[in-house]
Amino acid sequence: MENKVVVLSGGTGGIGFVCAKYFQENGYKVVIMDLQSERLESLRNEEMYPYACDLTNVENINLVVDQIVKEHGKIDSLIQVAGLMQSKDSFQIDEKSWDLMFDVNAKGTFFLAKAVFEKSMKNTGGSIVNFSSAAAIRGFIGSMASPHYGASKAAIISLTQQLACEWGKYGVRMNAVVPGGVMTEAMKKLEFDLSALENIPLQRLSVPQDIANVVYFLASDKSSMITGQSIVVDGGANCIGQ
Ligand SMILES: NC(=O)c1ccc[n+]([C@@H]2O[C@H](COP(=O)([O-])OP(=O)(O)OC[C@H]3O[C@@H](n4cnc5c(N)ncnc54)[C@H](O)[C@@H]3O)[C@@H](O)[C@H]2O)c1
């Protein structure tokens, strides 16, 4: 894996950093794109390569991807962990919060994939893993019930299918993970209702490593015949009809 380059958006976050460490332990060169922060800069101590990027700005995405390809030669895998999570009901959502949600989750995911495809993977092939959410495939009552969040994450499932169809002939695979609740700081802020655990067959929330295991599989050649798929990782919660 010595020469393999993985780029993770949102790689300073709860799930993103665990994914980044897992790729690093397996010999990848790890490049992180995230909003400017002290946390991003501290990644240099972890022997990772940090790049500040705001995914709501397409020009910024293109400049940063140009810089990454120039400095690291190519991108073998792109893991799009970056996302905005909110718990707001329809009465709390105005036009501005709707647009921000879609700018980060749907538009940012599309234009980052497009930049990486055009500037590297179109010539070299590669694997892209997107982050959807259980909120894209079922409704929630109470915490996590946020129409603009669910709709933006459903868009990711759709664009995963579409781009897999378009880019397969270039040797580029695209899949998505669809996590249920994962215990991260961002999730704790949403005040997850613990009684919901009763409706999870495996009786627990995921930990970030549960998601990293699936992401790594989808990025690696072990999944070489899988593309356009969205893999649910939620302890079986989506198969309960109550
Ligand atoms: N935690 C859960 O329960 C859960 C469940 C389902 C899906 N997800 C998805 O998993 C992903 C990671 O979740 P997490 O719990 O680690 O959250 P997190 O908030 O810790 O991580 C999200 C990361 O995205 C980055 N980000 C946000 N806006 C950005 C922007 N405009 N430009 C660049 N980067 C930006 C943040 O800086 C952060 O590092 C998200 O896409 C989330 O929607 C999480």
The ligand as an SDF file (V2000), in Angstrom:
LIG
                    3D

 44 48  0  0  0  0  0  0  0  0999 V2000
  -22.6760   10.1650   13.8690 N   0  0  0  0  0  0  0  0  0  0  0  0
  -23.7570    9.5790   13.3990 C   0  0  0  0  0  0  0  0  0  0  0  0
  -24.5840    9.0480   14.1310 O   0  0  0  0  0  0  0  0  0  0  0  0
  -24.0100    9.5360   11.8910 C   0  0  0  0  0  0  0  0  0  0  0  0
  -25.0700    8.7710   11.4040 C   0  0  0  0  0  0  0  0  0  0  0  0
  -25.3060    8.7370   10.0360 C   0  0  0  0  0  0  0  0  0  0  0  0
  -24.4740    9.4280    9.1590 C   0  0  0  0  0  0  0  0  0  0  0  0
  -23.4520   10.1610    9.6630 N   0  0  0  0  0  0  0  0  0  0  0  0
  -22.6070   10.9020    8.7080 C   0  0  0  0  0  0  0  0  0  0  0  0
  -21.2610   10.5750    8.9530 O   0  0  0  0  0  0  0  0  0  0  0  0
  -20.4330   11.6960    8.6670 C   0  0  0  0  0  0  0  0  0  0  0  0
  -19.5190   12.0010    9.8520 C   0  0  0  0  0  0  0  0  0  0  0  0
  -20.2850   12.1960   11.0180 O   0  0  0  0  0  0  0  0  0  0  0  0
  -19.5890   12.5180   12.4330 P   0  0  0  0  0  0  0  0  0  0  0  0
  -20.4990   12.0460   13.4920 O   0  0  0  0  0  0  0  0  0  0  0  0
  -18.1740   12.0590   12.4160 O   0  0  0  0  0  0  0  0  0  0  0  0
  -19.6860   14.1190   12.4180 O   0  0  0  0  0  0  0  0  0  0  0  0
  -18.5620   15.2340   12.6750 P   0  0  0  0  0  0  0  0  0  0  0  0
  -19.2950   16.5230   12.8050 O   0  0  0  0  0  0  0  0  0  0  0  0
  -17.6400   14.8030   13.7650 O   0  0  0  0  0  0  0  0  0  0  0  0
  -17.7320   15.2210   11.3060 O   0  0  0  0  0  0  0  0  0  0  0  0
  -18.1460   15.9510   10.1790 C   0  0  0  0  0  0  0  0  0  0  0  0
  -16.9290   16.5940    9.5660 C   0  0  0  0  0  0  0  0  0  0  0  0
  -17.3430   17.3230    8.3870 O   0  0  0  0  0  0  0  0  0  0  0  0
  -16.6450   18.5550    8.3780 C   0  0  0  0  0  0  0  0  0  0  0  0
  -17.3860   19.5720    7.6190 N   0  0  0  0  0  0  0  0  0  0  0  0
  -18.6010   20.1210    7.9270 C   0  0  0  0  0  0  0  0  0  0  0  0
  -18.9080   21.1000    7.0530 N   0  0  0  0  0  0  0  0  0  0  0  0
  -17.8700   21.1650    6.1650 C   0  0  0  0  0  0  0  0  0  0  0  0
  -17.5860   21.9990    5.0530 C   0  0  0  0  0  0  0  0  0  0  0  0
  -18.4210   22.9840    4.6590 N   0  0  0  0  0  0  0  0  0  0  0  0
  -16.4210   21.8030    4.3880 N   0  0  0  0  0  0  0  0  0  0  0  0
  -15.5470   20.8360    4.7870 C   0  0  0  0  0  0  0  0  0  0  0  0
  -15.7550   20.0210    5.8370 N   0  0  0  0  0  0  0  0  0  0  0  0
  -16.9070   20.1940    6.5250 C   0  0  0  0  0  0  0  0  0  0  0  0
  -16.5390   18.9530    9.8520 C   0  0  0  0  0  0  0  0  0  0  0  0
  -15.5190   19.9200   10.0640 O   0  0  0  0  0  0  0  0  0  0  0  0
  -16.2490   17.6070   10.4950 C   0  0  0  0  0  0  0  0  0  0  0  0
  -14.8590   17.3340   10.5600 O   0  0  0  0  0  0  0  0  0  0  0  0
  -21.3760   12.8480    8.3030 C   0  0  0  0  0  0  0  0  0  0  0  0
  -21.4800   12.9230    6.8900 O   0  0  0  0  0  0  0  0  0  0  0  0
  -22.6980   12.4020    8.9100 C   0  0  0  0  0  0  0  0  0  0  0  0
  -23.8110   12.9580    8.2550 O   0  0  0  0  0  0  0  0  0  0  0  0
  -23.1830   10.2340   11.0030 C   0  0  0  0  0  0  0  0  0  0  0  0
  1  2  1  0
  2  3  2  0
  2  4  1  0
  4  5  1  0
  4 44  2  0
  5  6  2  0
  6  7  1  0
  7  8  2  0
  8  9  1  0
  8 44  1  0
  9 10  1  0
  9 42  1  0
 10 11  1  0
 11 12  1  0
 11 40  1  0
 12 13  1  0
 13 14  1  0
 14 15  2  0
 14 16  1  0
 14 17  1  0
 17 18  1  0
 18 19  2  0
 18 20  1  0
 18 21  1  0
 21 22  1  0
 22 23  1  0
 23 24  1  0
 23 38  1  0
 24 25  1  0
 25 26  1  0
 25 36  1  0
 26 27  1  0
 26 35  1  0
 27 28  2  0
 28 29  1  0
 29 30  1  0
 29 35  2  0
 30 31  1  0
 30 32  2  0
 32 33  1  0
 33 34  2  0
 34 35  1  0
 36 37  1  0
 36 38  1  0
 38 39  1  0
 40 41  1  0
 40 42  1  0
 42 43  1  0
M  CHG  2   8   1  16  -1
M  END
$$$$
